[in-house]
């Protein structure tokens, strides 16, 4: 999930698949047929998060401005790779004051660190239509490994003739490990904002024809 422009979609050239991979779990023909380069269709995708607030409710938000791409290898899933760069200043939780706080120095400090970036380092087929992707997540110049669960949702040719594939990705991180340590104690105990944050990637990808 390639990068670094303000276009609605972005692409990245596929890296050569590793040779001699052994011990992999065979995919069914429908998944193998998806091998290739895909662009992430931003208007039909969502990069979001959810976090507990004041111990009793959940705040949800999303980032509107990002670039991402995916190369999927149905023969050798370990050759698959993804990358995404998110402009943190585009965060939207539905509350303007809260969004301003998130992009300020207490949290993302968007003025100094305008992007957070995920770059995959490995991928495996977990069985069925589920994959595991490990990568490096960088926030505020701190880079730490994370693991995503990616579930393949299906593929279809849309009315405009584009071949689409859907994936859902999730992972949970401890934000303090990236230096996002701001919090307030509640009078009754606990904290205002949970340290655990669930990241959600709802991806609609279009098969790329560039360079083919």
VOROSE-917895 format. One record per residue (C-alpha): x, y, z. Coordinates in Angstrom, 1 decimal. Layout:
<nodes>
<node u="X" v="Y" w="Z"/>
...
</nodes>
This chain:
<nodes>
<node u="0.0" v="0.0" w="0.0"/>
<node u="4.0" v="3.7" w="-3.1"/>
<node u="3.5" v="7.2" w="-2.8"/>
<node u="4.3" v="10.8" w="-2.4"/>
<node u="1.9" v="12.7" w="-4.6"/>
<node u="-1.5" v="14.4" w="-4.1"/>
<node u="-3.2" v="12.4" w="-6.9"/>
<node u="-6.3" v="10.3" w="-6.2"/>
<node u="-4.3" v="7.2" w="-6.8"/>
<node u="-0.6" v="6.3" w="-7.0"/>
<node u="1.4" v="3.4" w="-8.3"/>
<node u="4.7" v="1.7" w="-7.5"/>
<node u="6.6" v="-0.7" w="-9.7"/>
<node u="6.6" v="-4.3" w="-8.5"/>
<node u="9.8" v="-5.5" w="-7.0"/>
<node u="11.3" v="-8.8" w="-8.4"/>
<node u="9.8" v="-11.8" w="-6.7"/>
<node u="12.2" v="-13.8" w="-4.5"/>
<node u="13.5" v="-17.0" w="-6.1"/>
<node u="13.3" v="-20.4" w="-4.6"/>
<node u="10.6" v="-19.8" w="-2.1"/>
<node u="9.6" v="-23.0" w="-0.4"/>
<node u="7.0" v="-24.2" w="2.1"/>
<node u="4.4" v="-21.7" w="1.0"/>
<node u="0.6" v="-22.4" w="1.2"/>
<node u="-0.9" v="-22.7" w="-2.2"/>
<node u="-3.6" v="-20.2" w="-3.1"/>
<node u="-6.7" v="-21.0" w="-5.0"/>
<node u="-6.8" v="-20.0" w="-8.7"/>
<node u="-9.0" v="-17.0" w="-8.1"/>
<node u="-6.4" v="-15.5" w="-5.8"/>
<node u="-3.4" v="-16.4" w="-8.0"/>
<node u="-5.2" v="-14.6" w="-10.9"/>
<node u="-4.8" v="-11.4" w="-8.9"/>
<node u="-1.1" v="-11.3" w="-9.2"/>
<node u="0.1" v="-7.9" w="-10.4"/>
<node u="0.3" v="-4.2" w="-9.6"/>
<node u="-2.8" v="-2.5" w="-8.2"/>
<node u="-3.5" v="1.2" w="-7.5"/>
<node u="-5.5" v="2.1" w="-4.4"/>
<node u="-8.7" v="4.0" w="-5.3"/>
<node u="-8.7" v="6.7" w="-2.7"/>
<node u="-12.4" v="7.9" w="-3.2"/>
<node u="-13.6" v="4.3" w="-2.4"/>
<node u="-11.0" v="3.5" w="0.3"/>
<node u="-10.6" v="4.5" w="3.9"/>
<node u="-7.6" v="4.8" w="6.2"/>
<node u="-9.0" v="5.1" w="9.7"/>
<node u="-8.5" v="4.6" w="13.4"/>
<node u="-10.5" v="4.1" w="16.6"/>
<node u="-9.5" v="4.8" w="20.2"/>
<node u="-11.2" v="4.7" w="23.5"/>
<node u="-12.1" v="8.1" w="25.0"/>
<node u="-12.7" v="8.8" w="28.7"/>
<node u="-12.9" v="5.1" w="29.3"/>
<node u="-16.5" v="4.9" w="28.2"/>
<node u="-16.8" v="5.6" w="24.5"/>
<node u="-14.9" v="5.2" w="21.2"/>
<node u="-13.7" v="8.0" w="18.9"/>
<node u="-13.3" v="7.2" w="15.3"/>
<node u="-11.5" v="9.1" w="12.6"/>
<node u="-9.9" v="8.9" w="9.2"/>
<node u="-7.2" v="10.5" w="7.1"/>
<node u="-8.4" v="12.1" w="3.9"/>
<node u="-5.0" v="12.7" w="2.2"/>
<node u="-2.7" v="9.8" w="1.5"/>
<node u="-1.0" v="7.9" w="-1.3"/>
<node u="-0.8" v="4.2" w="-1.4"/>
<node u="-0.3" v="1.2" w="-3.6"/>
<node u="-0.1" v="-2.6" w="-3.5"/>
<node u="1.7" v="-5.3" w="-5.4"/>
<node u="0.1" v="-8.7" w="-4.9"/>
<node u="1.8" v="-12.0" w="-5.9"/>
<node u="-0.7" v="-14.9" w="-5.8"/>
<node u="2.0" v="-17.4" w="-6.6"/>
<node u="4.4" v="-16.3" w="-3.9"/>
<node u="2.7" v="-14.1" w="-1.3"/>
<node u="6.1" v="-13.3" w="0.2"/>
<node u="6.8" v="-11.2" w="-2.9"/>
<node u="3.8" v="-9.0" w="-2.2"/>
<node u="4.5" v="-5.6" w="-0.9"/>
<node u="2.6" v="-2.4" w="0.2"/>
<node u="3.4" v="1.1" w="1.2"/>
<node u="1.3" v="4.1" w="2.3"/>
<node u="2.1" v="7.7" w="3.2"/>
<node u="-0.5" v="9.6" w="5.2"/>
<node u="-0.6" v="13.4" w="5.6"/>
<node u="-1.5" v="13.6" w="9.2"/>
<node u="-2.9" v="17.1" w="8.8"/>
<node u="-5.8" v="15.6" w="7.0"/>
<node u="-7.2" v="13.9" w="10.1"/>
<node u="-10.9" v="14.1" w="10.4"/>
<node u="-12.8" v="12.9" w="13.5"/>
<node u="-15.9" v="15.1" w="12.9"/>
<node u="-14.9" v="17.6" w="15.6"/>
<node u="-12.8" v="20.6" w="14.4"/>
<node u="-11.3" v="21.4" w="17.8"/>
<node u="-10.3" v="17.8" w="18.4"/>
<node u="-8.7" v="17.6" w="14.9"/>
<node u="-6.7" v="20.8" w="15.7"/>
<node u="-5.5" v="19.2" w="18.9"/>
<node u="-4.4" v="16.0" w="17.1"/>
<node u="-2.3" v="17.8" w="14.5"/>
<node u="-0.7" v="20.0" w="17.2"/>
<node u="2.4" v="19.3" w="19.3"/>
<node u="0.6" v="17.1" w="21.8"/>
<node u="0.0" v="14.4" w="19.2"/>
<node u="1.2" v="14.3" w="15.6"/>
<node u="3.0" v="17.7" w="15.5"/>
<node u="2.1" v="18.0" w="11.8"/>
<node u="4.3" v="21.1" w="11.4"/>
<node u="7.4" v="19.1" w="12.0"/>
<node u="6.3" v="15.6" w="11.0"/>
<node u="3.7" v="16.0" w="8.2"/>
<node u="3.5" v="12.3" w="7.2"/>
<node u="3.3" v="9.0" w="8.8"/>
<node u="4.5" v="6.1" w="6.6"/>
<node u="4.0" v="2.4" w="6.5"/>
<node u="6.4" v="0.2" w="4.4"/>
<node u="6.0" v="-3.5" w="4.3"/>
<node u="8.9" v="-5.8" w="4.9"/>
<node u="7.4" v="-9.2" w="4.6"/>
<node u="4.1" v="-11.0" w="3.8"/>
<node u="2.7" v="-14.4" w="4.4"/>
<node u="-0.4" v="-16.4" w="3.5"/>
<node u="-2.1" v="-17.3" w="6.8"/>
<node u="-4.6" v="-19.5" w="5.1"/>
<node u="-7.8" v="-19.1" w="3.1"/>
<node u="-8.2" v="-15.5" w="2.2"/>
<node u="-6.2" v="-14.1" w="5.1"/>
<node u="-2.7" v="-12.7" w="4.9"/>
<node u="-0.2" v="-11.3" w="7.4"/>
<node u="1.9" v="-8.3" w="6.4"/>
<node u="4.8" v="-7.1" w="8.6"/>
<node u="6.2" v="-3.6" w="8.0"/>
<node u="7.8" v="-0.5" w="9.5"/>
<node u="5.5" v="2.3" w="10.7"/>
<node u="7.0" v="5.7" w="11.1"/>
<node u="5.3" v="8.4" w="13.2"/>
<node u="7.1" v="11.5" w="14.3"/>
<node u="10.4" v="10.1" w="13.0"/>
<node u="10.1" v="7.0" w="15.2"/>
<node u="10.0" v="3.7" w="13.3"/>
<node u="8.7" v="0.5" w="14.8"/>
<node u="7.5" v="-2.8" w="13.4"/>
<node u="3.8" v="-3.6" w="13.1"/>
<node u="1.9" v="-6.6" w="11.7"/>
<node u="-1.3" v="-6.2" w="9.7"/>
<node u="-4.0" v="-8.8" w="9.2"/>
<node u="-5.2" v="-8.4" w="5.6"/>
<node u="-8.4" v="-10.1" w="4.5"/>
<node u="-9.2" v="-10.5" w="0.8"/>
<node u="-12.9" v="-9.5" w="0.3"/>
<node u="-13.3" v="-10.4" w="-3.4"/>
<node u="-12.8" v="-9.0" w="-6.9"/>
<node u="-15.2" v="-7.7" w="-9.6"/>
<node u="-15.2" v="-5.9" w="-12.9"/>
<node u="-17.0" v="-2.6" w="-12.3"/>
<node u="-19.4" v="-1.0" w="-14.8"/>
<node u="-16.6" v="1.1" w="-16.2"/>
<node u="-14.5" v="-2.0" w="-17.0"/>
<node u="-12.0" v="-1.7" w="-14.2"/>
<node u="-11.0" v="-4.8" w="-12.3"/>
<node u="-11.3" v="-4.1" w="-8.6"/>
<node u="-10.2" v="-6.1" w="-5.5"/>
<node u="-11.1" v="-5.4" w="-1.9"/>
<node u="-8.9" v="-5.9" w="1.2"/>
<node u="-9.5" v="-5.1" w="4.9"/>
<node u="-6.5" v="-4.5" w="7.0"/>
<node u="-6.3" v="-4.1" w="10.8"/>
<node u="-3.7" v="-3.8" w="13.5"/>
<node u="-3.5" v="-2.3" w="17.0"/>
<node u="-0.6" v="-0.2" w="18.3"/>
<node u="0.4" v="1.4" w="21.5"/>
<node u="0.7" v="5.1" w="20.5"/>
<node u="3.2" v="5.8" w="23.3"/>
<node u="5.8" v="3.7" w="21.5"/>
<node u="5.9" v="6.3" w="18.8"/>
<node u="6.1" v="9.2" w="21.3"/>
<node u="2.4" v="10.1" w="21.4"/>
<node u="2.3" v="10.2" w="25.1"/>
<node u="-0.1" v="13.1" w="25.8"/>
<node u="-2.9" v="12.2" w="28.2"/>
<node u="-5.1" v="13.5" w="31.1"/>
<node u="-6.0" v="11.6" w="34.2"/>
<node u="-9.7" v="11.2" w="35.0"/>
<node u="-10.9" v="12.1" w="38.5"/>
<node u="-12.6" v="8.7" w="38.9"/>
<node u="-9.4" v="6.9" w="37.6"/>
<node u="-8.1" v="6.0" w="34.2"/>
<node u="-7.1" v="8.3" w="31.4"/>
<node u="-8.9" v="10.5" w="28.9"/>
<node u="-7.4" v="8.8" w="25.8"/>
<node u="-6.5" v="5.1" w="25.5"/>
<node u="-2.9" v="4.2" w="24.7"/>
<node u="-4.2" v="1.5" w="22.4"/>
<node u="-5.2" v="2.6" w="18.9"/>
<node u="-6.8" v="0.4" w="16.3"/>
<node u="-5.8" v="1.2" w="12.7"/>
<node u="-8.1" v="0.2" w="9.9"/>
<node u="-7.4" v="-0.1" w="6.2"/>
<node u="-10.5" v="-0.5" w="4.0"/>
<node u="-9.0" v="-0.8" w="0.5"/>
<node u="-10.6" v="-0.8" w="-2.9"/>
<node u="-7.8" v="-1.5" w="-5.4"/>
<node u="-7.9" v="-1.2" w="-9.2"/>
<node u="-5.6" v="-3.3" w="-11.4"/>
<node u="-3.0" v="-1.1" w="-12.9"/>
<node u="-2.4" v="-1.1" w="-16.7"/>
<node u="0.7" v="1.2" w="-16.6"/>
<node u="3.8" v="-0.3" w="-18.0"/>
<node u="1.9" v="-3.4" w="-19.3"/>
</nodes>
